[in-house]
């Protein structure tokens, strides 16, 4: 990877230094990965911050949902889940957006080739790491996407609940701007039912309330 | 907490809804906390992003260091540490800055009353949560600050390494702007020695290199 071409302003050459004897190449890859993932801070989502001052980026979102796990763990459908595993998935789940961008969840056209774009991104980005770590990260990302394990179901629930709260508590600004209907939101929130049924009840009530208030189309 | 006065634009009243039977007050507190911590995305640090386009905020920083744990775990001084515990500390460690602001690590005057400001902030912010969670979060934060356990030492190492890499790989822009010396950086990086000695060697070499390149004062 040429650092100069991939990240404007990064001082070239420094990560080539062989500073940890016996771990040169491994450590160099790890540092390059750490530098590369900084780009997630530039990936803007449709979600706006609670004070409506600006759009949220994917790094901020990833942090927020990791915190949600600690606060909302008691609402997981499965009580015997590995929360550390949940956090790992959430911290890395959006890294593919560095190449693939954030695809708005209601953008049907964008979602057509989303899986393919993100797979290519996963190859490159996780591939920056040493092999064992690349495989571990890729495996976590695949698990998150498949939503088949209790951990991935709860992780996906957190990933859906957080932007939903932002939408609701900012008077549906993003819903309105994109002409989103309650049916679409309801469908989008289904992973909450699968991963955290108590929260699903709450989400449903807020959807009804949003329609009643006129901040979400019926 | 009055949502309208604390967060501009948040739709008032909605979190008052009693939607989860038997857990009304508890869940309401959790949602209020989730909304409140969004403010961490507005707390700007001295660190600049790798492409030098803007300053980093504390939510982004918190996410980045959580990711560092997964990538750099093998460099922990102690091999038998609870990495989940490390992540928990890192995800919540900067929340006090919502009230106390980010104190630049080389701002000696700002650091004089930093501990007191942050303690007051911890009382209020963690205090938004239900009691058991407030205590758990406060305990994690105290542990991080004290740097006495293997987990907190590794967590602190990650918290220091990430901005250091940003400084080095952006040609010391923040060091230069604040007239920082290598002695100050060396002192600031000591928790890396305590928590991740192999990285300490790397950090020291980069400090020497930074001085040689003229991007850090001697």
Interface residues (C-beta under 8 A of the other chain):
Chain A: X7 X8 X9 X10 X11 X14 X15 X17 X19 X20 X23 X27 X30 X31 X33 X34 X35 X37 X38 X39 X40 X41 X42 X49 X50 X51 X52 X53 X56 X57 X59 X60 X62 X63 X64 X66 X67 X68 X70 X71 X72 X83 X84 X87 X88 X91 X92 X129 X133 X137 X162 X165 X166 X168 X169 X170 X171 X198 X201 X202 X205 X206 X209 X215
Chain B: X7 X8 X9 X10 X11 X14 X15 X17 X19 X20 X23 X27 X30 X31 X33 X34 X35 X37 X38 X39 X40 X41 X42 X49 X50 X51 X52 X53 X56 X57 X59 X60 X62 X63 X64 X66 X67 X68 X70 X71 X72 X83 X84 X87 X88 X91 X92 X129 X133 X137 X162 X165 X166 X168 X169 X170 X171 X198 X201 X202 X205 X206 X209 X215
